[in-house]
Amino acid sequence: MQPLRVLIVDDEPLARLRLAALVRECTDPSCQVAGEAGDPASALAWLAEHTADVMLLDIQMPGASGVQLAARLREDAAFAGRCGAIVFVTAHGEHALRAFELEATDYLTKPVRRERLQQALKRAAQRLPPEPEGGVVVVNDRGRIVRVPLAEVLYLKAELKYVTLRTAAHTHLLDESLTELEPRLAGRFIRIHRNALVARQAVRALERRPAPGDAGHDGGEGWAVRVAPTDEWLAVSRRQLPAVREALAVDRV
């Protein structure tokens, strides 16, 4: 099983730092800090580009509260599937009933103990939907049903009305959108651009490359990743560059 991808949302930097350290200490289930946000607006912006298995969510924050954020995620179809489970983390206990009305997985009070956090994360892992059967993507290829193992997928790229799925040997077209596909990819892929997801194991380099002048660039340089074994270069957007760097750094550890 891939590590749980955890998003930490808290307006206090020290609280985020402590939670991140506790998350990294959890081994059952194995976890990784996928991202952090200091307020609900930043959390929504992060979720618009990424997915998380679990959100550790503070309640009292400037602007919208954590409860309001949880309600937005539950009601807004644009965020369907972007966050698997919510665990509230707060210094106050009076919001517990409302939290569970929003189907929160757990409710932790500060200061959070590692054992209690691990218990909440384990409960969240048990509530997540199962990974695709056998780790495959099912493709309808000219009337044939083809089961492509996720381990063979190099990248998925949105082009016009379709998503291109690329393996070392074949290219397939999918009717599903990247937004629909991303939550089912079990953290094995990195979003490098709003139109592209790349398998972590396929990335061999992140470098500056000449940017084509016919793709909305001025002909200068842009960042790109090299995908093996095809040696294709795929553009990395400025918005996604920090997340790509962080993901690659984690994979090297």
Residue pairs with C-beta under 8 A, 6 or more apart in sequence:
1 29
1 30
1 125
1 131
2 186
2 187
2 188
3 29
3 30
3 31
3 32
3 187
4 29
4 30
4 31
4 32
4 53
4 54
4 121
4 124
4 125
5 32
5 34
5 51
5 52
5 53
5 54
5 187
6 23
6 31
6 32
6 33
6 34
6 52
6 53
6 54
6 55
6 56
6 121
7 34
7 35
7 36
7 37
7 43
7 46
7 47
7 50
7 52
7 54
7 55
7 56
7 83
8 16
8 19
8 20
8 23
8 33
8 35
8 36
8 37
8 55
8 56
9 36
9 37
9 38
9 39
9 40
9 42
9 43
9 55
9 56
9 57
9 58
9 61
9 66
9 69
10 16
10 19
10 38
10 56
10 57
10 58
10 61
10 89
11 38
11 39
11 58
11 61
11 62
12 58
13 38
15 58
15 110
16 36
16 38
18 111
18 112
19 56
19 89
19 112
19 117
20 33
20 36
22 112
22 114
22 117
23 31
23 32
23 33
23 56
23 117
23 121
24 31
24 32
24 33
25 114
26 114
26 117
26 118
26 121
27 118
28 118
28 122
29 121
29 122
29 125
31 54
31 121
32 250
34 50
34 52
34 187
35 46
35 50
35 52
35 243
37 43
37 45
37 46
38 61
39 61
39 62
39 63
39 64
40 61
40 63
40 64
40 65
40 66
40 68
40 69
40 72
41 63
41 64
43 55
43 57
43 69
44 69
44 72
44 79
47 73
47 79
47 82
47 83
48 78
48 79
48 82
49 191
49 194
49 239
49 240
49 243
50 82
50 191
50 243
51 81
51 82
51 83
51 84
51 182
51 183
52 82
52 83
52 84
53 83
53 84
53 85
53 124
53 125
53 128
53 187
54 83
54 84
54 85
54 86
54 87
54 105
54 121
54 124
54 125
55 83
55 85
55 86
55 87
56 87
56 89
57 66
57 69
57 70
57 86
57 87
57 88
57 89
58 66
58 88
58 89
58 90
59 65
59 66
59 67
59 88
59 90
59 92
59 95
59 99
60 66
60 90
60 91
60 92
64 72
66 88
66 90
67 95
67 98
67 99
67 102
70 86
70 88
70 99
70 102
70 104
71 102
72 79
73 79
73 82
73 83
73 86
74 102
74 103
81 179
81 180
81 182
81 183
82 183
84 124
84 127
84 128
84 129
84 183
85 105
85 124
85 127
85 128
86 102
86 103
86 104
86 105
87 104
87 105
87 106
87 107
87 108
87 120
87 121
87 124
88 95
88 96
88 99
88 104
88 106
88 107
88 108
89 108
89 109
89 110
89 112
90 107
90 108
90 109
90 110
91 109
91 110
92 109
93 109
96 107
99 107
100 107
105 120
105 123
105 124
105 127
106 119
106 120
106 123
106 124
108 116
108 117
108 120
131 184
131 186
132 150
132 184
132 186
134 147
134 149
135 149
135 150
135 151
135 186
136 147
136 148
136 149
136 150
137 147
137 148
137 150
137 153
137 165
137 174
137 181
138 145
138 146
138 147
138 148
139 145
139 146
139 147
139 148
139 165
139 172
139 173
139 174
140 146
140 175
141 172
141 173
146 172
148 165
148 167
148 170
148 172
150 185
150 186
150 188
150 199
151 201
152 167
152 168
153 165
153 166
153 167
153 189
153 199
154 166
154 167
154 168
154 198
154 199
154 202
154 227
154 228
154 230
155 166
155 189
155 196
155 197
155 198
155 199
155 202
155 227
155 234
156 163
156 164
156 165
156 166
156 174
156 178
156 181
156 189
156 196
156 197
157 163
157 164
157 166
157 195
157 196
157 197
157 234
158 164
158 177
158 178
158 194
158 195
158 196
159 195
162 173
162 174
162 175
163 173
163 174
163 175
163 176
163 177
163 178
163 181
164 171
164 172
164 173
164 174
165 171
165 172
165 173
165 174
166 227
166 230
166 232
168 229
168 230
174 181
178 195
178 196
178 197
181 197
182 189
182 191
182 197
185 197
188 199
188 200
188 201
189 197
189 198
189 199
189 200
190 197
190 198
190 199
190 200
190 203
190 243
190 244
190 247
190 248
191 197
191 240
191 243
192 198
192 225
192 234
192 235
192 236
192 237
192 240
192 244
193 234
193 235
193 236
193 237
193 240
194 237
194 239
194 240
196 234
196 235
198 225
198 227
198 234
200 247
200 248
200 251
202 227
202 228
203 225
203 226
203 227
203 228
203 248
204 225
204 226
204 227
204 228
205 225
205 226
206 223
206 224
206 225
206 236
206 244
206 245
206 248
207 223
207 224
207 226
208 221
208 222
208 223
208 224
209 221
209 222
209 223
209 224
209 233
210 219
210 220
210 221
210 222
211 217
211 218
211 219
211 220
211 221
211 222
211 235
212 219
213 219
215 235
222 235
222 236
223 235
223 236
223 238
223 241
223 244
224 233
224 234
224 235
224 236
225 233
225 234
225 236
225 244
226 232
226 233
227 233
227 234
236 244
